[in-house]
Amino acid sequence: MQGQTKVITIHSGHHIWTRKVGSGAISLLLVHGGPGATHEYLECFSEYLPLNKYTLYFYDQLDSYYSDQPNDSQLWTIERFCEEIEDVRHALDLSSFYLLGQSWGGLLAIEYVLKYPAALKGVIISNMAASIGAYVRHLDSLRQRLPQEVQQALHTYEAQESYHDPHYQLLILNHLYKQHLCRLDPWPMAVHRSMDRMNAAIYEYMQGPNEFVVTGTFKNWNRWDDLQNIKVPSLVIGGRFDTMDPADLQLMGERIPGGQTVICEQGSHMCMWDDPDGYYPAIEEFIDRCETIS
């Protein structure tokens, strides 16, 4: 992905890798998932959005591959990662910009828009429910649809905490990830790079051993009651086969004043890859509408 790289310093004194791609008048800051993944699986935005219309800003969060990795769990809090977005915004001199957060990045986008709405023209919450509890309930429902022998095998490994057993990981990959994380076969190389470079320490600390077992520090996060306080135009977007319940995403769009929801009918958790025809036009239509009323 061609672009202009800039390494910035955040309040903690650590360094964050950023890249600017495009030359358009509309600024879009992209916040990746994880925690502990990389910006790389979001590189596809530069292929689907016209770069003479948009300027895209990517960055790797602290302890992700391209940025500093102090490996200090005291820094692994929702509050600090939210402040990191504000640090990045200031360092890149962004104002009147759009923020898109995907998955864990969507959680951070909700936190950011609640605390720092003034600089935003709009927020896009991609593939993220308004609470971890809602996420877990949907995961449980997805697991219950699996064949009984698969459910039992997963339960046996998890009861033994054998999360790194190759057979357990193969079950997760084949029955859950390939159905609900990314439905392309094979997965794009950019997705592989992000997964291969995942910082397992921060991921397991905040999330848990995998996407379908949530035991980490953010498990009690819940912003359902605060959605009514989001005051900027908002798009909630996800996939029909997402790890997030489409009904929850629909409800979020209804609870946010001026919010809307789009469900990509062919998409999963990475519908920017497996349903681009549903995903990118919805984002462009949302931004065009915001530009018209601004």
C-alpha positions as CSV (number, residue, x, y, z in Angstrom):
1,M,0.0,0.0,0.0
2,Q,1.7,3.2,-1.2
3,G,1.5,6.3,1.0
4,Q,3.2,8.7,3.3
5,T,4.4,7.1,6.6
6,K,4.7,9.2,9.7
7,V,5.8,8.0,13.2
8,I,4.2,10.1,15.9
9,T,4.7,10.3,19.7
10,I,1.8,9.9,22.0
11,H,1.3,11.2,25.6
12,S,2.9,8.1,27.1
13,G,6.1,8.8,25.2
14,H,5.7,5.8,22.9
15,H,5.7,5.9,19.1
16,I,2.8,5.1,16.8
17,W,3.2,4.2,13.1
18,T,0.7,6.0,10.8
19,R,0.3,6.1,7.0
20,K,-1.6,8.6,4.8
21,V,-3.0,7.3,1.5
22,G,-4.9,9.4,-1.0
23,S,-5.3,13.1,-1.6
24,G,-9.0,13.8,-1.4
25,A,-10.8,16.4,0.6
26,I,-12.6,13.9,2.9
27,S,-10.5,12.6,5.7
28,L,-11.2,9.1,7.1
29,L,-9.3,7.7,10.1
30,L,-9.4,3.9,10.3
31,V,-9.1,2.1,13.7
32,H,-8.2,-1.6,13.4
33,G,-9.5,-4.5,15.5
34,G,-7.9,-7.0,17.8
35,P,-6.8,-5.9,20.3
36,G,-3.4,-6.5,19.0
37,A,-4.1,-6.9,15.3
38,T,-2.6,-4.5,12.7
39,H,-3.9,-2.0,10.1
40,E,-3.0,-4.4,7.3
41,Y,-6.4,-6.1,6.9
42,L,-7.9,-2.6,6.4
43,E,-5.6,-1.9,3.4
44,C,-8.4,-2.9,1.1
45,F,-10.1,0.5,1.8
46,S,-7.5,2.0,-0.5
47,E,-8.6,-0.3,-3.3
48,Y,-12.3,0.4,-3.0
49,L,-12.6,4.0,-2.1
50,P,-11.5,6.7,-4.7
51,L,-8.3,8.2,-3.5
52,N,-8.9,11.5,-5.3
53,K,-12.0,11.9,-3.1
54,Y,-10.7,10.5,0.2
55,T,-7.6,10.8,2.3
56,L,-7.3,7.6,4.3
57,Y,-5.3,7.5,7.6
58,F,-4.2,4.1,8.9
59,Y,-2.3,3.5,12.1
60,D,-1.2,0.6,14.3
61,Q,-2.2,0.8,17.9
62,L,0.3,0.7,20.7
63,D,1.7,-2.9,21.1
64,S,0.6,-3.7,17.5
65,Y,3.2,-4.8,14.9
66,Y,4.4,-1.5,13.4
67,S,4.2,0.6,16.5
68,D,6.1,0.5,19.8
69,Q,5.5,-2.6,21.8
70,P,6.3,-1.8,25.5
71,N,4.4,-4.9,26.6
72,D,3.1,-3.0,29.7
73,S,-0.4,-4.3,30.7
74,Q,-1.0,-1.1,32.6
75,L,-1.4,0.6,29.2
76,W,-3.9,-2.0,28.0
77,T,-7.1,-0.1,29.0
78,I,-10.0,1.1,26.9
79,E,-9.5,4.6,28.3
80,R,-5.9,4.8,27.1
81,F,-6.6,3.4,23.7
82,C,-9.4,6.0,23.3
83,E,-6.9,8.7,24.2
84,E,-4.5,7.3,21.7
85,I,-7.1,8.1,18.9
86,E,-7.1,11.7,20.1
87,D,-3.3,11.7,20.2
88,V,-3.2,10.4,16.6
89,R,-5.8,13.0,15.5
90,H,-3.8,15.9,16.9
91,A,-0.5,14.6,15.4
92,L,-2.1,14.2,12.0
93,D,-3.8,17.6,12.3
94,L,-7.3,16.1,11.6
95,S,-10.4,18.2,12.0
96,S,-13.9,17.8,10.5
97,F,-13.0,14.2,9.8
98,Y,-14.7,10.8,9.7
99,L,-13.8,8.0,12.1
100,L,-14.3,4.3,11.2
101,G,-13.6,1.7,13.8
102,Q,-13.9,-2.0,13.0
103,S,-14.5,-4.7,15.7
104,W,-12.4,-3.7,18.7
105,G,-11.8,-0.5,16.8
106,G,-15.6,-0.1,16.7
107,L,-15.7,-0.3,20.5
108,L,-13.1,2.5,20.6
109,A,-15.0,4.5,18.0
110,I,-18.0,4.5,20.4
111,E,-15.8,5.6,23.2
112,Y,-14.2,8.3,21.2
113,V,-17.4,9.8,19.8
114,L,-18.9,9.9,23.3
115,K,-15.9,11.8,24.6
116,Y,-14.6,13.8,21.6
117,P,-17.5,14.6,19.2
118,A,-16.5,18.1,18.3
119,A,-13.9,17.3,15.6
120,L,-16.0,14.6,13.9
121,K,-18.3,14.9,10.9
122,G,-19.4,11.4,11.3
123,V,-18.6,8.0,12.9
124,I,-18.8,4.5,11.3
125,I,-19.1,1.7,13.8
126,S,-18.2,-1.4,11.8
127,N,-18.9,-4.9,13.1
128,M,-19.2,-4.1,16.8
129,A,-22.1,-4.4,19.2
130,A,-22.8,-2.0,22.0
131,S,-21.7,-4.4,24.7
132,I,-19.5,-7.4,25.1
133,G,-22.4,-9.2,26.7
134,A,-24.4,-8.9,23.5
135,Y,-21.4,-10.1,21.5
136,V,-21.0,-13.2,23.8
137,R,-24.7,-14.0,23.6
138,H,-24.5,-14.1,19.8
139,L,-21.4,-16.2,19.9
140,D,-23.2,-18.7,22.1
141,S,-26.1,-18.9,19.6
142,L,-23.6,-19.5,16.7
143,R,-22.0,-22.3,18.7
144,Q,-25.3,-23.9,19.4
145,R,-25.9,-24.2,15.7
146,L,-22.8,-26.4,15.2
147,P,-23.1,-30.2,15.1
148,Q,-23.3,-31.7,18.5
149,E,-19.9,-33.5,18.2
150,V,-18.2,-30.2,17.3
151,Q,-19.8,-28.5,20.3
152,Q,-18.7,-31.3,22.6
153,A,-15.2,-31.2,21.3
154,L,-14.9,-27.5,21.8
155,H,-16.3,-27.8,25.3
156,T,-13.8,-30.5,26.2
157,Y,-10.8,-28.5,25.1
158,E,-12.1,-25.4,26.8
159,A,-12.8,-27.1,30.0
160,Q,-9.1,-28.2,30.0
161,E,-8.0,-24.7,28.9
162,S,-6.3,-26.4,25.9
163,Y,-6.7,-23.4,23.7
164,H,-3.5,-23.9,21.9
165,D,-4.1,-27.5,21.0
166,P,-3.8,-27.8,17.2
167,H,-7.0,-29.8,16.9
168,Y,-9.0,-27.2,18.9
169,Q,-7.6,-24.4,16.8
170,L,-8.5,-26.3,13.7
171,L,-12.1,-26.6,14.9
172,I,-12.3,-22.9,15.7
173,L,-10.9,-22.1,12.2
174,N,-13.1,-24.4,10.2
175,H,-16.4,-24.1,12.0
176,L,-16.3,-20.5,13.3
177,Y,-13.6,-18.3,11.7
178,K,-14.2,-19.4,8.1
179,Q,-18.0,-19.0,8.5
180,H,-18.2,-15.8,10.6
181,L,-14.8,-14.0,10.6
182,C,-14.0,-14.0,6.9
183,R,-15.9,-16.2,4.3
184,L,-13.4,-15.9,1.5
185,D,-11.5,-19.0,0.6
186,P,-8.6,-18.6,0.7
187,W,-8.3,-15.6,3.0
188,P,-6.6,-12.6,1.5
189,M,-2.9,-12.2,2.3
190,A,-3.6,-8.9,4.1
191,V,-5.9,-10.8,6.5
192,H,-3.2,-13.4,7.0
193,R,-0.6,-10.8,7.8
194,S,-2.8,-9.2,10.4
195,M,-3.6,-12.5,12.0
196,D,0.0,-13.8,11.9
197,R,1.3,-10.6,13.5
198,M,-1.4,-10.5,16.2
199,N,0.0,-9.6,19.5
200,A,-1.3,-12.6,21.5
201,A,-0.4,-11.1,24.9
202,I,-2.6,-8.1,24.6
203,Y,-5.3,-10.0,22.8
204,E,-5.6,-12.7,25.5
205,Y,-5.4,-10.1,28.2
206,M,-8.2,-7.9,27.0
207,Q,-10.3,-10.4,24.8
208,G,-9.5,-14.0,25.7
209,P,-8.0,-17.0,24.0
210,N,-9.9,-16.6,20.7
211,E,-12.8,-14.7,19.1
212,F,-15.3,-17.1,20.7
213,V,-14.1,-17.3,24.3
214,V,-14.3,-13.9,26.0
215,T,-12.6,-13.9,29.4
216,G,-10.4,-10.7,29.2
217,T,-10.5,-7.4,30.9
218,F,-13.1,-5.7,28.6
219,K,-15.7,-8.4,29.1
220,N,-18.0,-6.1,31.1
221,W,-17.9,-3.2,28.7
222,N,-21.4,-1.9,27.9
223,R,-22.5,1.3,26.2
224,W,-26.1,0.5,25.3
225,D,-27.5,3.2,27.6
226,D,-25.1,5.8,26.2
227,L,-25.9,5.4,22.6
228,Q,-28.6,8.1,23.0
229,N,-25.8,10.6,23.8
230,I,-24.0,10.2,20.4
231,K,-24.6,13.5,18.7
232,V,-22.9,13.2,15.4
233,P,-24.2,11.3,12.3
234,S,-23.5,7.6,12.8
235,L,-23.5,4.5,10.6
236,V,-23.6,1.1,12.2
237,I,-22.5,-1.6,9.6
238,G,-22.0,-5.3,9.8
239,G,-22.5,-8.6,8.0
240,R,-25.4,-11.1,8.0
241,F,-23.0,-13.8,9.0
242,D,-21.1,-11.6,11.5
243,T,-19.8,-12.5,14.9
244,M,-22.0,-9.6,16.0
245,D,-25.8,-10.1,15.9
246,P,-27.4,-8.2,13.0
247,A,-30.4,-7.5,15.3
248,D,-28.1,-5.8,17.8
249,L,-26.6,-3.7,15.1
250,Q,-30.0,-2.7,13.9
251,L,-31.0,-1.7,17.4
252,M,-27.9,0.4,17.8
253,G,-28.8,2.4,14.7
254,E,-32.2,3.0,16.1
255,R,-31.0,4.1,19.5
256,I,-28.4,6.6,18.2
257,P,-30.1,9.9,17.3
258,G,-29.7,10.3,13.6
259,G,-28.1,6.8,13.4
260,Q,-28.7,4.2,10.7
261,T,-27.7,0.5,10.2
262,V,-26.7,-1.3,7.1
263,I,-26.4,-5.1,7.1
264,C,-24.2,-6.6,4.3
265,E,-26.2,-9.6,3.2
266,Q,-23.2,-11.6,2.0
267,G,-20.8,-10.5,4.6
268,S,-19.2,-11.7,7.9
269,H,-17.1,-9.9,10.5
270,M,-14.8,-8.8,7.7
271,C,-17.5,-7.8,5.2
272,M,-15.1,-5.2,3.9
273,W,-13.5,-8.3,2.3
274,D,-16.3,-10.8,1.7
275,D,-19.1,-8.3,0.8
276,P,-17.4,-5.3,-0.7
277,D,-20.4,-4.6,-3.0
278,G,-22.6,-4.1,0.1
279,Y,-20.0,-2.5,2.4
280,Y,-18.2,0.3,0.5
281,P,-21.2,1.8,-1.3
282,A,-23.0,2.0,2.1
283,I,-20.0,3.9,3.6
284,E,-19.8,6.3,0.6
285,E,-23.6,7.0,0.7
286,F,-23.4,7.7,4.4
287,I,-20.4,10.1,3.9
288,D,-22.0,11.8,0.9
289,R,-25.1,12.4,3.0
290,C,-23.0,13.9,5.8
291,E,-21.2,16.1,3.3
292,T,-24.5,17.4,1.9
293,I,-25.9,18.5,5.3
294,S,-22.6,19.8,6.7
